[in-house]
Amino acid sequence: MKEFYLEDFSPESKWSERITALCQGEWVDISIAYPSDFRSAKLLREIVDSICKSYNIDPKWRTRFVLIIDEMNNNAIEYWSQKGDVNYLNIAIIPTQEGKFKVSVSVVDTGKWDHAKKSSDMEKIRGKYENKDFAQHHSIRWRGLFLIISHLVDTLYFKDSQKGWLIVGIEKVL
């Protein structure tokens, strides 16, 4: 996995050229450290879209992956990290033996928020909401993860990092 800072993808750095260079091989596996601030979201969306374009991922799925990372990033910023902390976006696109791509995306937060969750807490929340009819309850939290994301991907998972931070990730084979 290659590691970067979001600043490495500033407009002045010609980040789209860097993405093109990173995506020359059969696969890509990168981690981007970024400040826990909503202003990071636009560039993160653009980076994910650009990576997906490099691997000729269908525009429908490019849009879905952008939606997914946006939801995971917003949750990390709003619920689990304090402003200014460093979160991580990890993205890997790896070919499968069947001639498809396995797309893995995760967001790692710092877990410093007063009500930060661990993976076991998230699994309990999943159990509570995974069969709920969210269409009838517009004010219920967790709709993004458990209604939108979990229905689009093959796997939605929660892990605790070695530092005790929460990792929210997805996997999808296309």
C-alpha positions in Angstrom: 0.0 0.0 0.0 1.3 3.4 -1.0 0.7 6.2 1.5 0.0 9.8 0.7 -1.3 13.0 2.4 -4.2 14.8 0.9 -1.9 17.8 0.3 -0.1 15.6 -2.2 -3.2 15.9 -4.4 -3.6 19.7 -4.3 -4.5 21.4 -7.5 -0.9 22.7 -7.7 0.5 19.2 -7.5 -1.2 18.1 -10.7 -2.8 15.3 -8.8 -4.7 13.9 -11.7 -1.3 13.1 -13.3 -0.2 11.3 -10.1 -3.4 9.2 -10.2 -2.8 8.3 -13.8 0.7 7.2 -12.9 -0.5 5.2 -9.8 -3.1 3.4 -11.9 -0.8 2.1 -14.6 -0.6 -1.4 -13.3 -3.2 -4.1 -13.0 -4.1 -2.9 -9.5 -3.8 0.0 -7.1 -3.7 0.1 -3.3 -3.3 3.5 -1.6 -3.9 5.2 1.7 -4.6 8.9 1.9 -4.2 10.7 5.2 -6.5 13.8 5.4 -7.6 16.3 8.0 -10.9 15.5 9.7 -12.7 18.4 8.1 -15.6 18.5 5.7 -13.5 20.7 3.3 -11.5 17.5 2.5 -14.5 15.8 1.0 -14.6 17.3 -2.4 -11.0 16.4 -3.3 -11.5 12.9 -1.8 -14.5 12.4 -4.1 -12.5 13.6 -7.1 -9.6 11.2 -6.3 -11.9 8.2 -5.9 -13.7 9.0 -9.2 -10.4 9.5 -11.0 -9.1 6.1 -9.7 -12.3 4.4 -10.8 -12.1 6.0 -14.3 -8.5 4.8 -14.6 -9.8 1.2 -14.3 -12.7 1.8 -16.6 -15.3 1.2 -13.8 -18.8 1.8 -15.1 -20.0 5.4 -14.5 -22.9 4.1 -12.4 -20.5 2.4 -10.0 -18.0 5.3 -10.0 -20.9 7.4 -8.8 -21.8 4.8 -6.2 -18.3 4.6 -4.9 -18.1 8.4 -4.6 -21.4 8.3 -2.6 -20.1 5.5 -0.4 -16.8 7.2 0.5 -18.6 10.5 1.0 -21.0 8.8 3.5 -18.1 7.0 5.3 -16.0 10.2 5.4 -18.8 12.3 6.7 -19.6 9.8 9.4 -15.9 9.8 10.5 -15.8 13.5 10.6 -19.2 14.0 12.3 -19.2 11.2 14.8 -15.8 9.7 15.5 -13.0 12.2 15.0 -12.4 15.7 16.3 -11.8 18.5 13.8 -8.2 18.6 12.7 -7.5 15.0 13.5 -6.0 12.9 10.7 -8.3 10.3 9.2 -7.4 7.8 6.4 -9.1 6.8 3.2 -7.9 3.5 1.8 -8.8 2.3 -1.7 -7.7 -0.8 -3.5 -8.8 -2.0 -6.9 -7.5 -5.5 -7.5 -8.3 -7.8 -10.4 -9.9 -11.2 -9.6 -9.2 -14.5 -11.3 -12.6 -14.3 -12.9 -11.5 -11.2 -14.9 -13.4 -8.8 -12.6 -12.3 -6.1 -10.1 -12.5 -6.3 -6.3 -12.9 -2.8 -5.0 -12.1 -2.2 -1.4 -12.6 1.1 0.3 -12.3 2.0 4.0 -12.2 5.1 6.2 -10.2 5.1 9.4 -11.1 7.6 12.1 -9.4 8.6 15.3 -12.2 7.6 17.6 -11.7 10.7 19.8 -15.3 11.9 19.7 -17.1 11.6 23.1 -19.5 9.0 21.7 -17.1 7.2 19.3 -17.9 3.6 18.5 -15.9 0.4 18.4 -16.5 -2.3 15.8 -18.6 -4.3 18.3 -20.8 -1.3 18.9 -21.3 -0.9 15.2 -22.3 -4.6 14.8 -24.9 -4.1 17.6 -26.3 -1.0 15.7 -26.3 -3.0 12.5 -28.4 -5.7 14.2 -30.8 -3.1 15.4 -31.3 -1.4 12.1 -30.5 -3.8 9.3 -34.1 -4.9 8.8 -35.8 -1.6 9.6 -38.0 0.1 7.1 -36.1 3.4 6.8 -38.5 4.7 4.2 -41.1 5.2 7.0 -38.6 6.9 9.4 -36.8 9.8 7.9 -35.2 11.0 11.1 -33.5 7.7 12.0 -29.7 7.9 12.2 -27.6 5.2 10.4 -29.6 5.2 7.2 -26.5 6.0 5.1 -24.6 3.0 6.3 -27.3 0.5 6.7 -29.8 1.4 4.0 -27.7 2.8 1.2 -24.3 1.4 1.5 -25.1 -2.1 2.8 -27.5 -2.6 -0.1 -24.9 -1.6 -2.8 -21.9 -3.6 -1.8 -21.0 -7.2 -1.2 -19.6 -6.5 2.3 -19.9 -3.7 4.8 -17.5 -4.3 7.7 -16.3 -2.7 10.9 -12.9 -3.3 12.5 -10.9 -1.7 15.2 -7.4 -0.5 14.2 -4.3 -1.3 16.2 -4.6 2.2 17.7 -8.3 1.5 18.7 -9.7 3.6 16.0 -12.8 2.5 14.0 -12.4 1.2 10.4 -15.5 1.3 8.3 -15.0 -0.5 5.0 -16.7 -2.0 2.0 -15.9 -4.6 -0.7 -17.6 -5.0 -4.0 -16.7 -7.3 -6.9 -17.6 -5.8 -10.3 
